[in-house]
Amino acid sequence: MFCGTENARGALIDGGTRVLAGDQVFLNVGTHAAIPSIPGLEAARPLTNIEALELDYLPPHLIVLGGGYVGLEFAQAYRRFGSRVTVIQHGPQLMGREDPDVSDELQRILSDEGIHVLVAAETLHVHGRSGEEVRLVVRTTAGEQTIESSDILVAAGRIPNTAGIGLEEAGVALDSRGYIRVNERLETSASEVWAIGECAGSPQFTHVSEDDFRIIRDNLAGGQRSTRDRLIPYCMFTDPPLAHVGLSEGEARRQGVSVRVARLPTSAVLRTQTSDERQGFMKALVGDDDRILGFTMIGAEAGEVMATVQTAMLADLPYPRLRDAVLAHPTMVEGLGSLFSQVPPRPLQYRRTA
C-alpha cells in the first residue's frame, strides 16, 4: 500500500530511488487542507489542521476561515484555551449541509461561549502574517469591515493528494476534482489497483476509510461487498457533540421523500437532571411505512444515542419498536422513547373518486 513515505515515482526522502512491484496496488494517499485563492492568504502562512495541533503558544485572537467540522471543533477548543475566536463562514449558515435548526442551535451554543460568528461573509484580502499580526478585509451583509487578529486557521475544504504522483501514467483516472475514480467495489480504472478513503472520494471520516478497507479485503477473498447504500453516521466533536445518520429534512425534501418529523429538547431527557448537560435537541425523520429514515442529535453522548438509532435503521425496525423499548434509566438513550412518542400520525389517505 502506498501511504506517502516516498513518492509514487520512487524518489526517497533521503535521496535515490526505489522501485516497488506487486500483484496489486492499494492507494490510500489521503487529502490536505485547501487554501482558498484569497489575495494575501497564502502569503500570510495560515494554520491548517496540522499546524493547529502543534502550536506551542496560545493565539491572542484566532480567526477561523470555515464553519464546518474542522473549523468549529478548533474554534471551540481554542476559545476554551483562552483565545478570542472569530469564525468567518462564506455560506449563509454554519455547517452548510445541515438543516437550519441544527445550524442555528450550534451557532447559539458557540456564541454563548464568546465565539464571534460571521456568516454570508466574503474575505476579500489578507494582510500580514499568521503568528504575528494579520488583518482581514471582509464583506458582510452589513458592508465591508476590517478584522485584526494574531493568527488565521484555514478550514475550508480538502484537496486529494493525487497530483504529481504518476497516477495518469498508471492508467488511474481522476474525476474533475482530482479524486480517484472508483466503482462500488473501490476498483480504479487500472487493473488490480484499488483506492481507499478520502482520495477515492469516500466521506471524509476515519470509520468510512476503515470500512473501505473491509470492502476491499472481503472482495479479494471472494466476497461481494460494495459501497452502495451504506448507512454512514458522522459526529462533530464539539461540546456538546453533533451526531447524524440517514436523511436530513433538507435531503428528504430534495429527494421528494415524505417524512414525519419528531423533535425533543435534550433538557427533556431525565438523564440531564443528573448531569445538567441540557443543551441541544434530538430530531427523527420517519417515513410513511414507519421506518426511521434519519436522526440528528446535538447533545451529550450524541454519538452513542445515534448508534442505537442506526442499529434500528439497519434492521429496518419500525419506530414503535424504539418508542416502546425498555431502555435503561437514567441514560441519554432513554430519551429515544420520548422522542419517538412525538412522531405525528400518518397522514390520511384519501381515495380519488371518478
VMD Tcl script that draws the C-alpha trace (Angstrom):
set ca {
  {0.00 0.00 0.00}
  {1.38 3.42 -0.92}
  {0.87 5.78 2.01}
  {3.23 8.65 1.24}
  {6.56 7.72 2.90}
  {8.09 8.01 -0.55}
  {6.57 9.49 -3.64}
  {4.87 7.38 -6.30}
  {7.77 7.76 -8.72}
  {10.07 6.10 -6.18}
  {12.11 9.13 -5.06}
  {13.12 8.63 -1.44}
  {13.15 11.46 1.07}
  {16.88 10.99 1.74}
  {17.78 10.74 -1.96}
  {17.94 7.94 -4.50}
  {15.09 5.88 -5.85}
  {13.45 2.58 -5.09}
  {11.20 0.51 -7.34}
  {8.39 -1.46 -5.72}
  {6.43 -4.17 -7.52}
  {3.37 -6.16 -6.56}
  {0.42 -8.05 -7.95}
  {-1.97 -5.40 -6.59}
  {-1.70 -1.77 -5.60}
  {-3.77 -0.02 -2.95}
  {-3.89 3.77 -2.98}
  {-4.61 5.46 0.33}
  {-2.93 8.84 -0.06}
  {-5.50 10.99 1.75}
  {-6.11 14.72 1.36}
  {-4.69 18.03 2.54}
  {-6.24 21.33 3.55}
  {-7.35 23.61 0.73}
  {-6.12 27.21 0.82}
  {-8.72 29.42 -0.90}
  {-7.41 31.80 -3.56}
  {-7.94 34.93 -1.48}
  {-5.41 37.71 -2.16}
  {-2.72 37.64 0.52}
  {-3.94 34.47 2.25}
  {-1.23 32.06 1.12}
  {1.48 34.67 1.80}
  {0.12 35.02 5.34}
  {1.17 31.39 6.04}
  {-2.11 30.41 7.71}
  {-2.50 27.47 10.07}
  {-4.22 24.30 8.88}
  {-5.48 21.40 10.98}
  {-1.88 20.11 11.11}
  {-0.23 23.24 12.50}
  {-3.14 23.99 14.83}
  {-2.32 20.78 16.70}
  {1.36 21.69 17.03}
  {1.25 25.27 18.35}
  {3.37 25.95 21.43}
  {1.64 29.24 22.19}
  {-1.93 30.48 22.66}
  {-3.13 32.79 19.87}
  {-4.49 36.01 21.40}
  {-7.07 36.21 18.59}
  {-7.67 33.32 16.21}
  {-9.65 33.81 13.01}
  {-11.10 30.58 11.61}
  {-11.94 30.61 7.91}
  {-14.63 27.96 7.50}
  {-17.66 26.93 9.56}
  {-17.57 23.17 9.06}
  {-16.38 20.29 11.22}
  {-12.70 21.13 11.48}
  {-13.24 24.84 11.86}
  {-15.85 24.60 14.62}
  {-14.01 21.93 16.61}
  {-10.85 24.04 16.65}
  {-12.78 27.26 17.25}
  {-14.36 25.90 20.43}
  {-11.13 24.28 21.63}
  {-9.07 27.47 21.28}
  {-11.83 29.56 22.81}
  {-11.77 27.30 25.85}
  {-7.99 27.54 25.97}
  {-8.48 31.30 26.27}
  {-8.15 32.74 22.75}
  {-10.54 35.24 21.29}
  {-12.05 33.45 18.30}
  {-13.83 34.70 15.19}
  {-15.37 32.26 12.70}
  {-15.88 33.51 9.15}
  {-18.23 31.40 7.05}
  {-18.68 32.19 3.36}
  {-22.04 30.41 3.13}
  {-25.34 31.56 4.66}
  {-25.04 29.31 7.74}
  {-22.59 27.25 9.75}
  {-22.45 23.58 8.77}
  {-23.88 24.28 5.35}
  {-25.20 20.75 4.74}
  {-27.18 20.60 7.97}
  {-30.78 21.68 8.45}
  {-31.18 25.33 9.53}
  {-32.39 24.39 13.02}
  {-29.22 22.37 13.60}
  {-27.02 25.20 12.35}
  {-28.89 27.77 14.45}
  {-28.51 25.68 17.61}
  {-24.78 25.21 17.05}
  {-24.29 28.90 16.41}
  {-26.20 29.75 19.59}
  {-24.06 27.37 21.65}
  {-20.80 28.71 20.24}
  {-21.88 32.34 20.54}
  {-22.81 31.79 24.18}
  {-19.19 30.76 24.74}
  {-17.98 34.05 23.31}
  {-17.12 32.92 19.78}
  {-17.89 35.64 17.24}
  {-19.53 34.19 14.12}
  {-19.88 35.89 10.74}
  {-21.97 34.08 8.11}
  {-22.52 35.06 4.48}
  {-19.13 36.75 4.75}
  {-16.62 37.02 1.91}
  {-12.96 37.52 2.77}
  {-11.60 40.00 0.23}
  {-7.97 40.39 1.28}
  {-5.49 39.29 3.92}
  {-2.58 41.42 5.10}
  {0.29 40.40 7.36}
  {1.43 37.01 8.60}
  {-0.25 34.48 10.85}
  {1.50 34.16 14.18}
  {2.47 37.82 14.15}
  {-0.21 40.25 13.05}
  {-2.87 39.82 10.39}
  {-5.68 41.96 9.07}
  {-8.62 40.71 7.04}
  {-10.96 42.77 4.89}
  {-14.36 41.07 4.92}
  {-17.58 41.87 3.09}
  {-20.76 41.06 5.00}
  {-24.42 41.89 4.56}
  {-23.74 44.95 6.70}
  {-20.91 46.14 4.45}
  {-17.13 45.84 4.49}
  {-15.21 45.60 7.73}
  {-11.60 45.04 8.77}
  {-10.78 42.41 11.39}
  {-7.40 42.39 13.11}
  {-6.05 39.23 14.68}
  {-2.89 37.36 15.57}
  {-3.46 34.06 13.75}
  {-5.53 32.54 10.95}
  {-6.70 28.93 10.71}
  {-7.97 27.78 7.32}
  {-10.63 25.05 7.44}
  {-12.27 25.49 4.05}
  {-12.25 22.04 2.50}
  {-9.81 19.36 1.43}
  {-7.81 18.53 -1.73}
  {-6.86 14.94 -2.62}
  {-3.14 14.09 -2.62}
  {-3.28 12.74 -6.16}
  {-1.43 15.35 -8.21}
  {2.07 14.66 -9.47}
  {2.42 11.07 -8.28}
  {2.15 9.34 -11.65}
  {-1.42 8.07 -11.50}
  {-2.06 9.06 -15.11}
  {0.97 7.04 -16.22}
  {-0.50 4.01 -14.46}
  {-3.88 4.47 -16.14}
  {-5.63 5.54 -12.93}
  {-8.37 8.03 -13.87}
  {-9.30 11.03 -11.74}
  {-12.55 12.96 -11.60}
  {-12.90 16.70 -12.20}
  {-11.96 17.46 -8.59}
  {-8.87 15.29 -8.57}
  {-10.32 12.33 -6.67}
  {-9.60 8.81 -7.92}
  {-12.48 7.35 -9.91}
  {-13.64 4.07 -8.39}
  {-16.57 1.72 -8.82}
  {-18.71 0.48 -5.95}
  {-16.08 -2.19 -5.20}
  {-13.43 0.57 -4.94}
  {-11.63 -0.64 -8.07}
  {-9.93 2.08 -10.12}
  {-9.75 2.29 -13.91}
  {-6.42 0.40 -13.80}
  {-6.44 -3.36 -13.38}
  {-5.60 -4.60 -9.88}
  {-5.38 -1.06 -8.50}
  {-7.72 -0.11 -5.66}
  {-8.34 3.17 -3.82}
  {-9.31 3.66 -0.21}
  {-10.67 6.54 1.84}
  {-10.66 10.25 1.14}
  {-8.59 10.08 -2.06}
  {-11.32 7.84 -3.55}
  {-13.99 10.42 -2.77}
  {-15.36 8.47 0.21}
  {-16.91 10.57 3.01}
  {-14.03 12.03 4.97}
  {-14.26 10.07 8.20}
  {-11.88 7.51 9.69}
  {-14.65 4.96 10.15}
  {-15.51 5.18 6.44}
  {-11.89 4.61 5.41}
  {-11.83 1.58 7.67}
  {-14.98 0.24 6.01}
  {-13.39 0.85 2.59}
  {-10.57 -1.42 3.73}
  {-13.04 -4.11 4.81}
  {-14.85 -3.93 1.47}
  {-11.62 -4.46 -0.47}
  {-10.40 -7.18 1.89}
  {-13.64 -9.13 1.62}
  {-13.84 -8.76 -2.15}
  {-10.28 -10.03 -2.54}
  {-11.37 -13.06 -0.51}
  {-14.24 -13.73 -2.95}
  {-16.95 -11.64 -1.32}
  {-19.44 -9.30 -2.96}
  {-19.36 -6.18 -0.78}
  {-19.80 -2.67 -2.14}
  {-20.18 0.95 -1.12}
  {-23.74 1.04 -2.45}
  {-26.39 2.07 0.07}
  {-24.02 2.35 3.03}
  {-25.66 3.95 6.05}
  {-22.90 6.31 7.12}
  {-23.05 8.05 10.51}
  {-20.98 11.05 11.48}
  {-20.14 13.05 14.57}
  {-18.71 16.51 15.14}
  {-16.87 16.53 18.45}
  {-17.77 19.92 19.78}
  {-19.20 20.13 23.29}
  {-22.00 19.17 23.11}
  {-21.34 16.99 20.06}
  {-23.42 16.75 16.90}
  {-24.32 13.31 15.52}
  {-26.30 12.41 12.42}
  {-27.27 9.37 10.37}
  {-29.59 8.98 7.40}
  {-31.65 11.73 5.80}
  {-31.92 15.32 6.94}
  {-35.11 17.29 6.37}
  {-33.45 19.16 3.52}
  {-32.31 15.97 1.82}
  {-35.76 14.40 2.19}
  {-37.33 17.48 0.62}
  {-34.88 17.48 -2.31}
  {-35.43 13.77 -2.91}
  {-39.21 14.06 -2.69}
  {-39.40 11.71 0.29}
  {-42.40 12.16 2.56}
  {-41.36 12.21 6.22}
  {-42.84 12.89 9.62}
  {-40.57 14.80 11.99}
  {-40.31 14.30 15.75}
  {-38.26 16.61 17.91}
  {-37.31 16.62 21.60}
  {-35.17 19.10 23.55}
  {-32.24 17.45 25.29}
  {-33.40 19.04 28.53}
  {-36.46 16.74 28.44}
  {-34.26 13.65 28.85}
  {-34.25 12.61 32.50}
  {-30.51 11.93 32.44}
  {-29.85 15.66 32.12}
  {-31.33 16.18 35.59}
  {-28.31 14.30 36.98}
  {-25.67 15.62 34.57}
  {-27.02 19.15 33.92}
  {-25.95 18.79 30.26}
  {-29.15 20.28 28.85}
  {-28.12 21.97 25.59}
  {-29.35 20.75 22.23}
  {-32.13 18.57 20.84}
  {-32.93 15.27 19.14}
  {-34.75 15.00 15.83}
  {-36.00 11.93 13.96}
  {-37.45 11.52 10.48}
  {-39.97 8.71 9.97}
  {-41.39 7.50 6.66}
  {-44.98 6.63 5.81}
  {-44.14 2.95 6.43}
  {-42.98 3.80 9.99}
  {-39.32 3.10 9.23}
  {-36.78 5.56 10.63}
  {-35.16 7.48 7.78}
  {-32.91 9.89 9.65}
  {-31.73 11.02 13.06}
  {-29.84 14.07 14.30}
  {-28.80 15.00 17.80}
  {-26.96 17.87 19.39}
  {-26.33 16.98 22.99}
  {-24.30 14.99 25.48}
  {-23.43 11.46 24.29}
  {-24.97 12.18 20.89}
  {-22.77 9.66 19.10}
  {-23.81 6.80 21.36}
  {-27.51 7.70 21.13}
  {-27.20 7.90 17.35}
  {-25.63 4.41 17.22}
  {-28.77 2.99 18.82}
  {-30.96 4.58 16.16}
  {-28.56 3.50 13.41}
  {-28.85 -0.11 14.58}
  {-32.65 0.11 14.39}
  {-32.37 1.61 10.90}
  {-30.04 -1.17 9.73}
  {-32.59 -3.71 10.99}
  {-35.47 -1.86 9.25}
  {-37.34 -1.69 12.55}
  {-40.48 0.46 12.65}
  {-40.11 3.38 15.04}
  {-42.60 1.98 17.64}
  {-40.03 -0.71 18.48}
  {-37.77 2.03 19.88}
  {-40.65 4.09 21.24}
  {-41.89 1.14 23.30}
  {-38.49 -0.37 24.20}
  {-37.49 -0.66 27.85}
  {-34.32 1.46 27.92}
  {-32.07 1.78 30.95}
  {-32.65 4.68 33.34}
  {-31.09 7.17 33.68}
  {-29.30 7.25 30.32}
  {-29.38 9.63 27.37}
  {-30.60 6.76 25.17}
  {-33.72 6.64 27.33}
  {-34.78 9.88 25.64}
  {-35.50 7.96 22.44}
  {-38.73 6.69 23.96}
  {-39.94 10.25 24.49}
  {-38.66 11.36 21.09}
  {-40.48 8.68 19.12}
  {-43.63 9.31 21.13}
  {-43.68 12.69 19.35}
  {-43.95 11.20 15.83}
  {-47.06 12.66 14.15}
  {-49.69 10.18 12.95}
  {-49.66 9.05 9.36}
  {-51.42 11.47 7.00}
  {-54.90 10.41 5.99}
  {-55.01 8.74 2.60}
  {-57.93 9.87 0.52}
  {-59.16 7.63 -2.28}
  {-59.59 9.51 -5.54}
  {-63.10 9.14 -6.97}
  {-64.03 9.26 -10.61}
}
mol new
graphics top color blue
foreach p $ca { graphics top sphere $p radius 0.5 }
foreach p [lrange $ca 0 end-1] q [lrange $ca 1 end] { graphics top cylinder $p $q radius 0.2 }
display resetview
